[in-house]
């Protein structure tokens, strides 16, 4: 995939799927600004090389989002691609017991953070007359996930937001799509495994593996490849779509909804 001359902003880019997307974009000849609330984002950018920049920001804060947009424009002069990847899992707990502050935090990062990225990057792309955006949802965006109400609600919202925005800007040369990963081998999933069974997270992992049609988690690079396709000109006819990248978990109907 050819990204020569193109610039991407990737949130949640210090590790996991976001970092893998940055690696692939750079291999295609592009330049990237990776954004993360983790201070290690600067070191991650250094590992990626001279065409990468890193910035600490809270995607749920409008001023921080405007700051990362300005940083990308100051460094590279344009923004061709945006990946709204930053996300948090929240806590695993029944809705009747779910902490209200935790709810607000998860919705703030996962859904409001996606909205703010769109709100402040779209004017740049509209002025350019081109752009490609990928928002990160989840299998939790298309099925219910018991004991993860905030995460599930936020990821359903990301799909709806993607479909709404894609229709608004399609005639202005901008494509907006969404990727829905299934269980992926990241720190977030390690955290969920531990919350489900603090005494034996490996048992949770084994149960998930047993219920996934392919028998394993996806790797960050595998999810990144789907994102990169949607960012690229190879997907010029695709907008308003949500792509399932879930190892067959939802399509074949072998989903794990609750593990105790």
Backbone torsions as a table, in degrees:
resi	resn	phi	psi	omega
1	UNK	NA	133.2	-172.5
2	UNK	-97.8	114.7	175.7
3	UNK	-117.3	20.2	179.5
4	UNK	-57.1	130.6	179.3
5	UNK	79.2	2.5	-177.7
6	UNK	-106.3	154.2	-177.6
7	UNK	-124.5	133.4	177.8
8	UNK	-121.3	141.5	167.7
9	UNK	-107.0	126.6	-176.0
10	UNK	-126.8	113.9	178.2
11	UNK	-86.3	156.1	-174.0
12	UNK	61.8	38.5	-170.0
13	UNK	-94.7	3.0	-176.0
14	UNK	-77.4	-18.5	-176.3
15	UNK	-161.1	175.8	171.8
16	UNK	60.9	-139.8	-175.4
17	UNK	-62.4	-43.0	-178.7
18	UNK	-59.8	-43.0	178.9
19	UNK	-65.0	-40.3	179.3
20	UNK	-64.8	-37.1	176.1
21	UNK	-63.3	-43.7	179.0
22	UNK	-60.0	-43.6	177.9
23	UNK	-58.5	-46.5	-178.7
24	UNK	-66.8	-38.8	179.7
25	UNK	-64.3	-41.5	178.5
26	UNK	-66.2	-39.5	177.8
27	UNK	-62.3	-28.1	177.8
28	UNK	-82.2	3.6	176.1
29	UNK	97.2	7.0	-177.5
30	UNK	-90.6	-175.0	176.2
31	UNK	-126.9	148.4	-174.7
32	UNK	-136.4	146.7	163.2
33	UNK	-113.1	117.0	175.5
34	UNK	-98.1	135.7	-175.1
35	UNK	-120.5	136.6	179.8
36	UNK	-160.0	152.3	174.4
37	UNK	-80.0	-13.8	178.9
38	UNK	-78.3	124.3	-179.9
39	UNK	-58.2	-16.9	179.1
40	UNK	-70.8	-3.5	-178.9
41	UNK	-60.0	-32.0	178.0
42	UNK	-64.5	-44.0	177.7
43	UNK	-66.1	-37.5	177.9
44	UNK	-61.6	-41.5	178.8
45	UNK	-64.0	-38.1	178.1
46	UNK	-63.2	-38.9	178.4
47	UNK	-65.9	-30.9	-178.8
48	UNK	-73.8	-25.1	175.2
49	UNK	116.6	-173.8	-170.4
50	UNK	-70.2	-19.3	179.7
51	UNK	-93.7	14.4	179.1
52	UNK	-119.9	144.3	172.4
53	UNK	-126.3	153.4	177.6
54	UNK	-125.2	148.1	-179.3
55	UNK	-148.3	133.9	174.7
56	UNK	-82.9	127.3	178.4
57	UNK	-159.0	153.4	174.3
58	UNK	-101.4	111.8	-174.4
59	UNK	-67.8	-15.3	178.8
60	UNK	-86.1	-0.1	-178.9
61	UNK	-109.8	118.7	-174.6
62	UNK	-59.5	-40.3	-179.9
63	UNK	-63.4	-39.7	177.8
64	UNK	-65.3	-39.3	179.1
65	UNK	-65.2	-45.3	177.0
66	UNK	-60.1	-34.3	179.3
67	UNK	-68.1	-39.8	179.9
68	UNK	-72.5	-30.2	173.8
69	UNK	-63.4	-45.3	178.7
70	UNK	-63.0	-40.7	-179.4
71	UNK	-62.6	-40.6	178.5
72	UNK	-65.5	-43.2	179.9
73	UNK	-67.3	-39.2	178.5
74	UNK	-64.7	-38.6	-176.4
75	UNK	-78.8	-39.5	-169.1
76	UNK	-125.4	-12.3	174.0
77	UNK	87.8	-9.9	-178.3
78	UNK	-163.5	168.3	172.9
79	UNK	-135.0	111.4	-179.9
80	UNK	-94.4	-29.7	-175.1
81	UNK	-137.9	143.4	174.8
82	UNK	-130.4	131.9	174.0
83	UNK	-119.0	107.2	177.2
84	UNK	-84.1	83.5	-171.9
85	UNK	-106.3	-19.9	-175.8
86	UNK	-59.0	134.5	179.9
87	UNK	-161.2	157.0	175.7
88	UNK	-130.0	151.4	-175.9
89	UNK	-88.2	-23.4	-173.7
90	UNK	72.4	-157.1	-179.5
91	UNK	-103.5	157.0	172.7
92	UNK	-97.2	109.4	-177.4
93	UNK	-163.5	151.3	177.5
94	UNK	-61.2	149.8	-179.4
95	UNK	-57.3	-37.6	-178.7
96	UNK	-65.2	-15.7	-178.6
97	UNK	-119.4	6.3	-170.7
98	UNK	-72.9	134.0	-177.8
99	UNK	-68.9	129.2	-175.9
100	UNK	-66.1	-36.9	178.3
101	UNK	-65.8	-38.0	177.3
102	UNK	-66.1	-40.8	175.8
103	UNK	-54.9	-50.0	-177.7
104	UNK	-62.1	-37.7	180.0
105	UNK	-66.0	-45.6	-177.9
106	UNK	-65.9	-46.3	177.7
107	UNK	-62.8	-38.2	-178.9
108	UNK	-61.9	-45.5	-178.9
109	UNK	-76.6	-51.7	-169.6
110	UNK	-74.6	-41.3	-175.9
111	UNK	-102.6	-52.9	178.1
112	UNK	-63.4	-37.5	177.7
113	UNK	-60.8	-38.5	176.5
114	UNK	-66.9	-45.4	177.5
115	UNK	-57.5	-46.5	-177.7
116	UNK	-65.1	-37.2	174.9
117	UNK	-59.5	-46.0	177.2
118	UNK	-63.2	-45.6	-175.7
119	UNK	-57.9	-38.6	-173.1
120	UNK	-101.5	-16.5	176.2
121	UNK	-92.3	-33.8	-177.9
122	UNK	-56.3	-42.2	177.8
123	UNK	-57.5	-34.0	177.3
124	UNK	-65.9	-45.8	-178.5
125	UNK	-68.9	-37.7	177.7
126	UNK	-61.4	-42.6	178.4
127	UNK	-64.0	-34.9	178.3
128	UNK	-76.0	-27.2	-175.2
129	UNK	79.9	20.5	-179.9
130	UNK	-164.2	159.4	175.8
131	UNK	161.2	158.0	176.7
132	UNK	-138.2	130.5	-176.4
133	UNK	-125.3	136.9	172.1
134	UNK	-124.0	122.9	175.0
135	UNK	-99.3	144.2	-177.1
136	UNK	-99.6	113.6	171.9
137	UNK	-103.0	-135.4	-173.5
138	UNK	-175.1	166.7	167.0
139	UNK	-59.0	-26.8	175.9
140	UNK	-67.3	-9.2	175.1
141	UNK	-84.5	-9.2	-177.8
142	UNK	-125.8	-13.0	176.7
143	UNK	-132.2	161.0	174.7
144	UNK	-75.9	141.9	178.4
145	UNK	-125.8	93.6	-177.3
146	UNK	-53.9	140.8	177.4
147	UNK	73.6	11.3	171.8
148	UNK	-134.0	59.9	-173.0
149	UNK	-64.7	-42.0	-177.3
150	UNK	-68.7	-45.2	180.0
151	UNK	-61.6	-45.7	-178.6
152	UNK	-63.9	-44.7	179.1
153	UNK	-62.4	-42.5	-178.6
154	UNK	-63.9	-40.5	-176.7
155	UNK	-75.5	-31.7	169.6
156	UNK	-61.9	-42.1	-179.6
157	UNK	-62.5	-36.3	179.6
158	UNK	-62.5	-39.6	178.1
159	UNK	-64.8	-45.3	178.7
160	UNK	-62.1	-40.9	178.4
161	UNK	-64.3	-41.3	178.4
162	UNK	-58.5	-46.9	-178.0
163	UNK	-66.0	-38.0	178.8
164	UNK	-64.7	-50.3	-175.0
165	UNK	-68.1	-37.8	-177.8
166	UNK	-58.3	-37.2	178.8
167	UNK	-72.1	-24.3	-179.3
168	UNK	-76.5	-32.3	-169.5
169	UNK	-117.9	5.1	-177.1
170	UNK	-59.9	-39.6	-178.9
171	UNK	-74.9	-5.2	179.1
172	UNK	-105.0	15.3	174.6
173	UNK	82.0	19.2	-175.8
174	UNK	-119.1	130.1	176.9
175	UNK	-105.9	140.0	179.7
176	UNK	-132.9	117.0	-179.2
177	UNK	-129.7	178.2	-173.5
178	UNK	-142.5	142.1	175.3
179	UNK	-116.2	137.1	-178.9
180	UNK	-117.9	87.7	178.6
181	UNK	-70.3	149.2	165.7
182	UNK	-87.7	-163.2	178.7
183	UNK	-54.9	123.8	-175.9
184	UNK	-126.9	142.3	-171.9
185	UNK	-74.2	80.5	-178.0
186	UNK	-132.2	172.4	176.9
187	UNK	-61.5	-33.5	179.2
188	UNK	-60.6	-43.5	-179.1
189	UNK	-69.6	-34.5	174.5
190	UNK	-59.9	-40.0	179.6
191	UNK	-64.3	-43.8	179.8
192	UNK	-63.6	-43.1	178.2
193	UNK	-57.5	-42.3	-177.8
194	UNK	-70.1	-38.2	178.1
195	UNK	-66.2	-37.0	-179.8
196	UNK	-67.5	-42.9	-179.6
197	UNK	-145.2	87.4	-177.2
198	UNK	-58.9	-28.7	-177.4
199	UNK	-81.7	-22.0	-177.0
200	UNK	-153.4	68.4	179.3
201	UNK	-62.1	-26.1	178.0
202	UNK	-63.0	-31.9	177.7
203	UNK	-66.9	-36.8	176.9
204	UNK	-64.3	-45.4	179.1
205	UNK	-59.1	-43.8	-179.7
206	UNK	-63.3	-38.3	179.0
207	UNK	-66.5	-41.9	176.4
208	UNK	-62.6	-47.0	179.6
209	UNK	-56.9	-41.6	-177.7
210	UNK	-64.7	-27.7	-176.4
211	UNK	-94.9	-9.0	178.2
212	UNK	-86.2	129.1	-176.8
213	UNK	-53.2	-35.9	179.2
214	UNK	-82.8	-9.7	177.0
215	UNK	80.1	13.8	-178.2
216	UNK	-158.1	165.1	170.9
217	UNK	-74.8	155.9	168.4
218	UNK	-73.7	157.8	171.9
219	UNK	-95.1	155.1	175.9
220	UNK	-55.1	-37.4	-179.4
221	UNK	-64.7	-35.6	179.5
222	UNK	-66.0	-40.4	176.6
223	UNK	-69.0	-40.1	179.7
224	UNK	-58.9	-36.5	-179.4
225	UNK	-62.6	-35.6	177.1
226	UNK	-68.1	-43.3	177.7
227	UNK	-59.7	-46.5	-177.5
228	UNK	-63.3	-39.3	175.7
229	UNK	-58.1	-47.1	-178.4
230	UNK	-67.5	-30.0	175.7
231	UNK	-71.8	-28.1	-169.9
232	UNK	-82.4	166.7	176.9
233	UNK	-68.4	-13.9	175.8
234	UNK	-63.4	-22.9	-179.9
235	UNK	-103.9	31.9	-175.0
236	UNK	-59.8	-24.1	-178.8
237	UNK	-94.8	5.1	-172.5
238	UNK	-110.9	119.8	171.1
239	UNK	-152.5	149.4	-179.0
240	UNK	76.0	14.1	-175.8
241	UNK	-98.5	154.2	167.5
242	UNK	-120.9	119.1	-176.2
243	UNK	-95.7	123.5	175.7
244	UNK	-81.2	122.7	177.1
245	UNK	-126.3	65.3	-164.7
246	UNK	-125.4	21.7	178.4
247	UNK	57.1	30.9	178.4
248	UNK	80.7	7.5	-170.3
249	UNK	-62.1	-45.4	-178.3
250	UNK	-89.8	-34.2	-175.1
251	UNK	-71.7	-34.8	-178.4
252	UNK	-90.7	-14.4	171.9
253	UNK	85.0	26.6	179.2
254	UNK	-107.3	41.5	-173.7
255	UNK	-77.9	142.7	168.5
256	UNK	-93.3	120.6	-179.8
257	UNK	-101.4	-31.2	178.2
258	UNK	-144.1	129.2	175.4
259	UNK	-121.8	127.9	-178.4
260	UNK	-115.4	NA	NA
